[in-house]
């Protein structure tokens, strides 16, 4: 049943009253340089914030064996890198539980991640990335948009209800995960631990829209070995870096072929280039005057919903092998392809769920306009709940700019509006009862 308008107005006012504290909490989260493998301190802070509110709170390690065995978990190579920047995180997942006095409503998971991507060269930032700064409507800092503003919104949406002496009349679980930016294993670890709910809301920075469909993602490393000689005899050697870029050309052909298939996927048909191959990391060679004996590139490519990760990986490996057979050098020294990160399939959010209807009403009240949905050609943790739990997995959140880039920032006005919509959604979806033991 839709919320009483007077109560809805009180909830919006409660969000506004708590918003200065919400901004301060978001700034606290941004101060943690929680890049991959360095999320422990941030998760400790989150644990303390959850426990201080009286929630039953726990932290647990990800179960490597269970993740490797799951069809949506990263392959074993993801855990074996000797490169610190590429090493799988050992930070814990944090979970907090609200349990009502009487379970009359529908249960909910509110999930967010604390891991952030590297900053890149600091001299290209206008402001230090982990020194959050407010300038007008914008909060700047690495992770401000993706997604520490959403992380705080989960908590403060519930705080707003408490401010009115109310609490959800259903079980609500707050999940704070890691590895969202590299494997998706944090969300999957929570799933494997048994966390379930009737719906899931993840407030990623989605420009105040609902994600209708999103791609899957594969990560892989391409490694080529060369034949080193002095550059004065370069023709007698084989340059691994040059050879690697020839193989990348073959991967670009796979990318083009997959993009040409977009008309078969209705949520992607209107996009010019929904499948993106990114060459994200490169290393190679040992000496400027030696023909390089080795080269490695780290790659990321998207998959349409409905495409099995195993099938896409096989096609990539086959394309590399086929190209190598026709290359004079690579035919005798075939490249190695290792899948070492995301092994994640995409999903489409089914239309017509009651959870989407409830969120739509909440959004329309706050924004004065209907909730729009769109396709996101990126990875989202909602895939875990959509694919493996079969529940409405709603990804919806504030407007942000420059995520994964320099001077990342999030609109505070948008954060407040989305938090209000989230609080209204929780109130209607879960129902309300008087707060207290």
N, C-alpha and C positions, 0 to 999 in steps of 0.2 A: 504494500500500500504506500503511495507517495507520502512524503513527509508533510506534516502540518506546516503551512507557510510561516506561521509565527515561530515555530521551533527551528525551522530552517534558517530564519533570520538570526535567531540567537546563536546558532552554530557558526554562521558566517562571522558574527561579531566576536565570538570566542576565538576564532582563528586569527582575526585581526588583532585582538588584544594580546595574543601570545606571539605575534609575528616578530617583534624585536628580539625576543629570546630565541626564536627559530633561526633568525639570521645569525645570531651570535653562535648558536650551536653548529650551523653550517660552516661558519668561519673556522670554528675549532676543528671540524673534520678536514677542511681544506689544508690546514697547517700540517697535517700528517703527510709526509711524502710517501704515500702508500703505493709505490710502484710494485711490480710483480716480485713477490718474495719478501717484501718489506712492509707487509700489512699488519704485522702483529700488534704494534703499538696502537694503531687505529682501531683494531678489533678489541683491544683491551679497553679503550675509551668507550667504544660502543657498548661493550658488556656492562661497564659501570653505569652508563646512562640508562640502559634498560633496567638494571637491577635497582637503581635509585628510585625508580617509579613503582617498584614492588612487583614487577613481572618475574615469573619463574624463568630464570635465565640459565643457559648452558652454552658451552663452547666445545666443539669436538673436531678432531682431526679428520681429514678426508681419507676414506678407505681406498687405498691405491688399487688393491686387487679387485675390489668390487667395481671400481670405475673402469678399469681396463677390460673387465668382463662384460660390461654393459655395451649395447650397440651404439649408444650415444656418447660414450666416454672417449677421451683422448687415447690414442694408441700408446703402447708402452714406451715408445721413443720419447714421448713428451716428458718423461720423468728422468731421462738419462743424460741430458745435455751437460757438458762440462763448462759451457758458457753461462756465467752467472746471470746475465741479462735474459737468457732464454730458459732458465731453470724453473721447473714447476714449483709453485708456491707451497710451502709447508705451513702457512698460516691457518688458523682454525676458522671454521664457520661458527657464527654466533646466532643463537635462536632465543627468542623471548616469547613467553606464552601469557596471554590473557585468558582466564577462564571465568565465565559468568557464574552467577549464583544459580541461574536456571537457564538451560540451553533451549531457547525458543526460536532463535534466528538461524541464519545460514552462516557457516564458518568461512573464514577468509585468511589467506596468506598475504601479507604485505612484505615485499622483498626488494632488496637493493644491494648493490655491490660497492665495496670500498676501494677496490684496486683501480689504479689509474695508469695511463700510458706514460712512457718517459717524456721528459720535457723538451728534448732536443737542445740545441745550443742556447744557453741562458741569455747571451747578448742579443738574441732576437726577440726576447720578451720585453715589453714596455715596463712591466712590473715583475718582481720576483714571483715565480709561479706558486710557491707555497707560503706566500705572505698575502693572505686574502685582502682585497681592497674593494671598497664600495665607492663607486663613482656614478652619481646620479642613480639611475634605476639598475645599474649593472653591478654584480658581484663578480670580481675577477679572481682567477686562480685555477691551477690545474685541478681538474675534478669538480670545479664549482658547478658545471653543468652536467658532466658525465661521471658519476651521478650523485654527488654528495648533497646537492639541493633536494633531490628526490628522496635520498636516504633520510634526511631530516624531516621531510614532509610526511613520511610514514609515521614517524613518532609523534610529530606535533599535531597531526590530524586526530590522533587518539587523545593527546593532551587537551585539545579544544573541547572534546566531549567531557572529559574529567572536570574541566573548568566550570561546566554547567552542572556538575554533580551527577553525570551520566556515564555509562560505559556500555560497550556492545553486549547484547544479549545472546552472544554466540562466541565460540572460541575464535580467537585471532592470534595468529603467529607472526611475529616480526622476524624476518630472516635477513641477516647481514652476511653476504657471501664474498668470496674472492674468486680469482681465476675467470671472471666474466670476460676479460679482455683477451684471453689467450686460449682457453679450452672449454669454458662453460662447466668445468668440473665442480665448482663450488655449489651451484644450484643443483646439479645432478647428485652431489653427495648428500644434500639435504633430502632430496627425493628418495635416495637409497636408504636413508636413515628412517624413513617412514612418515615424513611430514606430508600431510594431505589436507585439503580444504575444499569447500564447494566452489570457490572461485579464487583467483589470484590477481593481484594488482601490482604492477611494477612501474614506478613513475620515472622512467627514462626521459631524457629531454626530447620530446616528440612534437614540439611546436603546438602544444595544446590540442593535439589530435590523438586518435586511437589508431594503433597499428592494426591493419586488417590482414596483411600478409608480410612475411619477411623471409629472406633467403637463409639457406644453410650456409655453412662456411667450412672449408678445408684449409689447414695449414700444412705446408710441406717444405722440405729443404732439398734443393737440387745440388748435388756435388759432382764436380768434374775434376779428374786428374789429368795433368799435362806431362810434358817431357821437358825438363829444365836443361837449358844450355846457356852459355854466354850470349848476350844479344848480338855479338859480332857474327855468330853462327845461327841466328834466329831461325833461318829456314830449315835447319836440321832438327829443331825442337818442335814442340807443340804447346801453344799458349792456352792454358786452361781458362783464363778469363775470356779470351776471344771465343773459345769453344762454348763457354757457358752462354754467351749472348746469342750464339747461333741456336742453342737449345731453347732459350727464352723466346726466340722467334717462333719456334714450333708450338710453344705454349700459348702464344698470342693467337695462333690459328685455332686452338681449342676454344679460347675465349670468344673469338669471332663466331665460331660455329654455334656455341651455346647462346650467344646473343641473338643469332639469326633464328633461334627456336622460340623466341619470346612470345610470338603470336599464339603458341599452344598453351600459354599460361595466362589466363585472363587478367589477373591482377598485375601482370608485368608487360602486357602487350603494348601499352601506350608509352612505355619507357624506351628511350633511345638506346640505353646501355645498362641494363639491370645487372649484368654479370661482369664483375670487375676482377681482373687479375692484378694483384699488386706485388711488385718486387720490393719487399720491405727492408731487406737487410742484405748486405753483400760483404764478403771478405775473401781475400785471395792473395797469393804470392808471398814471397819472402824478401825480395830484393829488387830495387829498381833496375838493376842491370842484369837480372836473370829472367829468362823466360819462365813465367809462373807455372809451378807444378800442381797447383791446386786452386780451386775457386768454389765457394759455397754461396748460394743465394737462398734467402728465406722468402717464401711465397705464400700468398693468400688468394683464394679464389672462392667466389660465391656459387651456390647451387639453388636451383628452383625448388620450391616446395614439391614434394612428391618424388624427388630424385634421391635415390639411396646414396649415402656417403660412400659406401663400398663400390658402387658402380661408377661414381664420378672419379674416385681414386684410381680405379682400374683403367679408366679412359685416359687419365693423365699419364699414368705409368706407361701405357701402351703407346701414346703419342711420343713420349720421350724415346722409348725404345725404337720405334719405327724411324724417327729422325736419325737416331744414332747409327742405325744400320746403313743409311745412305750417306753418311759423312766419312770421308777418307780417314780421319783420325779416330773419331768416336766409335767407328765400327770395331776397332780393336781395343778400345778403352771406354766401354759404355758408361754413361753417367749413372749415378745412384740417386734414387728418389726415396726420401724418407718422410713419412707422415708423422708429424711431431707436435701437433697442437689441436686446434679445432677439428673435430670429426662429427660435425653437427648438421643435422638436416633441418630444412625450413618447415614452415607451417602456414596454414591459412586459418584465421579466426572465423569460425562458423558464425553466420549472421543469425540474428533473431533470439539470442540467449537473453534470459531475464537479467543476468548480470550486466550485459551491455545496455539494456534498457534502463536499468537503475543508474548506471553511470551517465547515460545520455540525459536523464532528467536532472541529475546533479549539475552536469556541465551547462545545460541550457539555463538553469536558474542563475548560475554564477556569471556566465558569459553573455547571456541574452541572445544566444544563437545556437543552432543545432550542433551536436557533436559530429565532426567530420572524421572520416577514416582514410587511410592511405597505405601505400606499400612502402616498406623500408628495405632497401637492398643491403642489409647488414645483419649481423648476429644479434639475437636477443635471448635472454635467459627464459623468456616466456615459452620457448620451444620445449623445455623440459616438461612443463605442466600441460601444455597443449598436446604433445605427442605421447607422453607416457602416463598421463593421468586422465586425459580426456575431459578436462574441466575448462570453463571459460578462463582464458589467460589474457588479461587486459594490460596492454602496455600503453601508458598515457602519462604525459608529463609536460613540464614547462618549456618555454622558449629559451634556447641557448644558442650561442654562436662560438665558432672556432674550437669545437670539441676535437680533441686529438691534435690541435694546432697551437699556434702561439696566441697569447692573450685570450685564452678561453674565458667565457663569461656567460652568466645566466641572468635573465631578467627577474628582478625581485618582485615586481608587480605580477608577473606571470606565475612565479612560484606561489605567491599568496593566493591568487585565484585558483590555481590547481589544488593547493592544499585545502581550500574551502570546498571545492568540488569533491575531493577525496573524503573529507569528513562527512559531507552529506551522503556520499555513496556508502560509507561504513554504517552510518546511522540507519539508512533504509535497508541495506542488504542484510546487516546483522540484527537489526532491531536494537532497541535500547532498554536499559533498566537502570535503576538508581545505582550509583557507584558505591563501592564499599565491600567489605568482606561478607 
